[in-house]
Amino acid sequence: MSLAEHRQAIDAIDAKIVELLNDRTRHVLEIGTIKTKQGQEIYAPHRERAVLQKICKLNRGPITNDGLRAIYREVMSSALSLEKSLSIAYLGPEATFTHQAALRRFGASLNYCPQKTIADVFHEVSRQRADYGVVPVENSTEGVVTHTLDMFVESDLKIVAQMVLRISHCLASRATRREDIQRLYVHPQTLAQCRGWIQKTFPQAELTETNSNARSAELAAKDRRSAALCGELAAETYGVPILERDVQDNSANATRFFVLGRQVPPPTDADRTSLMFSIRDEVGALHKALAPFRRYRINMTKIESRPSKRKAWEYFFFVDCDGHAETPKVARAIEQLGQHCSFVKVLGSYPNGD
């Protein structure tokens, strides 16, 4: 085929794609109407996961599965925005990794509301000023985000989805040469994740801590003799050239995020449940509390303790396990857990995986 013929074929295919996308969106809008009448949430992470899995199975290339998922993410985001003017609260400011995670989950067509603190994200969703919230919960290098865990003690919000975002820190600067960089703007978490690289590459540089990676990029944009360690989105947002990528000490550096909502999605074939509990002050209490998980052969993927802040030396335990809280096996284990605890709370069940 000639160049003109290829272009003519593409034009014909584009016309079909536009028609099919509109047909698909009309069906989505009808489903949204039915859900609204039944009092269901518009956003359905379990259905979203099933759609993305199905299209990847259908894919025969040359488009990669990652590329196809990105395309469908925006297709679904556009449809969601037509169903309802959804608002997503996230730990801000704009261009942080949490913002990046929110965009990856919900696409670019929805309304995003940056919040100053994790507590503000919880409050916005609780007061129904936002439909969903996105908060970080755990980094593979630095461990759990304690503020997020502590908020679940009093909050009635549920975890409705999770995502794991690979964290790639960049060196961004308007300096033309590395030798000209005298100051590094860096968030404390970023500093912890890049400390070895900083000591090796900029041992004499002045380190100035900021309250976010976005703020680091914003400050570096104003000073040619400084640089920011930040994410690619932050560098692009503030127009700071990237001099080097992947400067984090651990190449497998990743952060896990929770999506907060008000309704738990229904069970799928692969779910995870998060819960918290407090044990009685007696010998062997923790062993007795966890025994039901072993009895029903439920895989516990995480356990973390936090001071209750109500009474000295009293702790809450946070647990992730495989399965959905509504399935018989997990439900029985949680019921028996309560027999050995002074407090048990299911934080959410959600599709396992990103």
N, C-alpha and C positions, 0 to 999 in steps of 0.2 A: 504494500500500500504506500501511496505517496504521502507527503506531509499534509497536504490539503485533505486527503481522504481520512487520515487519522484524526485530524481536527474535526472533520464532519461527523465521524463516528462518536467522538467524545461529546459533541454538542447534542447528539441524539440521546446518548446515555444520560447526560445531565438532565435533559427534559424528563426522562423516566424517573430518575432519582428524586427530582423535586416533586413530581406527582406522587410517588410512593411515600416520601417523607410526610407529605401533607395527609395522605390516607392514614399512615401510622399515627400521626398526631391526633387525628379526629377520633380514632379508637381510644387513644389515651385519655382524651377529654371526656369521652362517654364513661370510661371506667372511673375517672375522677368524680363525675356526677353521682354515680352509683355509690362510691365510697363515702362521699359527703352525706348522702341520705342515710347511710348506715352508721354514721358517726365514726368512720375509720380515718386514720391518718392518710394523707395523700402520698407521702413518701414511704416507699416499701423497700427497705434494704435487702430483704430476702428475695424479692422479685427481681430487683436490680442485679443482684449477684447471679441469679439463674439466667437472666438474659445475656449477661456478659459471658458466662460459661458456654451458653448455647451458640453464640455467634463465633466464639473462638473454635468450637468444634466444627462449625460449618466452613471455617476459613481454609481456603486452599492456596492463598498467596496470590501475588507477591506481597500484598500488604501484611505486615507483621501483626501478631496478636496485640502487642502493645499499641500499635497505631490504630488498629480497629477499635480497641477499647476506648482510646482517646476520642475517636470520632463519635462513638455511641454515647460516651459520657456527655458530649455537648448536645447530641440529639435528645437525650433524656432530660438534660437540664433545660433546654428550650421548651419541651413539653411541660415540665413541672412549672415553669414560670407562667405558662398559659392557664394551667389548672388553678393555680393560686399564687398570689404574690408572696412567696416564701421568703422569710428573713432568717439569715444564718448569723448568729453571734459567734465570735471567735476571739481568742486571746491575741490582741493586737500588739503594735499598730499594723497598718497595711504593709504587706510584703514580708512578713515574718514566715517562719516555717509552718506555723499553725495556719496562717492564711493560705499558704501553698497547699497544705493538707486539705483544707476546706474546699478549695477550688478543685482539687483532684477528686474529691468525693461528690461534690454537687454540681460542678461545671460553672461556666462563667455567666450564665443567664439569670442567676438569682441575686437577691439583695444581701450584701455582706455588711455586718456591723461590728467593727473592731471594738474590743473592750480593754480597759486598762489592766484588769486583774482576772484571775480565774474565777474568783467569787462573783465578779460582775457578769461573767458568762452564765454561770448558774442562775443568778438572779433574773437576768433578761429572759431566759427560757421559762423559769418558774412563774414569772409575772405575765407570761404570754406576750411579751413585747418582741420576742423572737420565737420562731417555730422550732429551731434546733440550735444546739451549741456545739462547738468543737474545741476540745482542750487536750493538751499533751498529758500523758499519764506515765510514760516510761521511756528512758533512753538506754540504748544497749551499752553505752559506755559509763554514764553517770548514775544509772539506776532510776528509781521511781521519782515522780514529781509529787512530793508530799502534800502540797497545797490541794491538788486534785483529789487525792484520797481523803483528806480531812473534810472536804466539802460534802462528801457522800454521807457523812454521819447524820447531818440534819436535813439534807435535801431529799425530796421525794422523786426527783428526776430519775429516769432510767437510761442505761446504756443501750442504744438501739443499733449501733454499728461501731466498727473499729477500722482503722487503717494504719499501715506501717509505711512510713516514708523514709527512704534512704536520705541521710543527711550529708550533703556535700558542701563543705565550707570553701569559700573562695577568697583569694587576696584581691581586693579591688582598690584601685587608686588612680588618680589623675596624674600621678608622677610618671615621667617618661622613663626613669631608671629606678631600679630597686634601691640603689645607693642613695637616692634623694629622700627616701622615706625615713622620717625621724620619729613618727608617732603612729601607734596602732590603736584604732578604736575597736573594742571587742566586748561582747556580752559575756558575763561570768561563765555561763554554760559553754559558750563557744571557746572561751579561754581554756576551760578544763579539757575540752575535747581536742584542742590544738596545741597544748602546752609544749610538747616535745618539738614540734615543727617550729614554733615561735622561738624557743631557746636556741635552736640550731640555726635558723635563718635570720632572725632579728634580735640577737642577744643584747644589743645596745639600745634598742628602740624603747621609747617611753610608751607604757601601756596605760590607756585610758578606758576605764570600764563604762559601759553604757547600759541602758535598760532594755535594749532590744537590738537585734541584728539590723533591723531597718534603720534605727537611729544611728548605728555605726556607719552605715552607708551614706546617710544624710549628712553626717558631719564630715566624712571623707570627701564628699563632693565639693565642699567649700574650701578645701585646703590641699594644695598640690604636694605638700611635704608630709602628708599623712596617708594612711591606708585603712581600710576596714576589712575585718574578717567577717564575712556574712554569706548569706545564700545568694544564688544566682538571681532569683526574683528581686531581692532587695537591691542588688547592684544595677539591674536593668531599670527598676522603678526610679532610682535617683540618678541614673545616667553616669555611673562610675564604671570605667573600663575594668574588665577582669584581667588581671595579670597572670593568675595561676589558679587552677581548680584542684579540688580534692586535697586540701592542705590539712585535713583532720588526721590525727595520729592513727586512728583505727579505720581501715578501709571499709569495714563492715558496719560502720556507725549508722544507726537507724533510730527513729523515734516512733513510738506507738501513740496514737491519738484515739480518743473516744468521741463519738457523736452522741450528744445528750438529747433526749426527747421525753415524751410523756406517756407513750404506749410501747409495750414490748412487742416486737414482731413475732409472728407465729413460728413454730419449729420448722426447720429444714432438715436435710439429711446430714448436715455438718454444722453444729452450733457450738458456742462457748457460753458459759454462764459465769458471771462475776457476783460474788457475795461477800458480806462481811459479818463477823460475829465476835462476841465477847464471851470468854469462858469464866466459870466460877473459880474462885481462889481455893483450889484443892489439888492434892497430889494426883498427877496423871490426867488432869482435866483436858489438856490439849490432845493427848493420845486418844482418849475416849471420844472427843469431839470429831476427830478425823477418821475414826474407825469405819463409819458408814461408807466413806468413799472407797476404802479398800474392800469392804464387804460386797459392794455392788460393782467393783472393778471399774470405777470412774477415775479417769486420768486427771490428776491435779497438775496443772501446768505452772502454777505460781502460788506462793504464799508469802505475805508481807505483813509485818506488825507495825502498828503506830500507837503512840500514847493516846489514851482516850481524852485527855485534857479535862476530865471530869473528876477524877480521883487519882491520887498518886499511885503509881505502879500498876494501874489498870490499863489494859491494852485492847485495841481492836485488831483483829486479824482479817486481812483481805485475801481472798482465794479466787483463782480462776480455775475452772474445770471444764472438761469436754462435756457436751450435751446441753440440752435445753431444759430449763426449770420446769416446764410443763410435761416433759416426758416422764413416764412412771418411775424409771430407775433413779433419775436425778431427783425427782420430787420426793421419793421415799428417803433418799440419803439426806436431803435438806430437813425433812421432818424429824428424822432420828438425830441429826445434828442439833436441832433445837432442844432435845431432851437433856443435853449436856451443857447447854449454853444459857447465859443470862440474857442474851440478845442475838438475834439472827435477822439479817436483812438481805434480800436478793436485790442486787443493783441492776441486773439486766441480763437478758439472754439475747444473743445476736449471732449473725452468720460468722462462722470461724474462718479466718483468712482475710486478706485485704481485697 
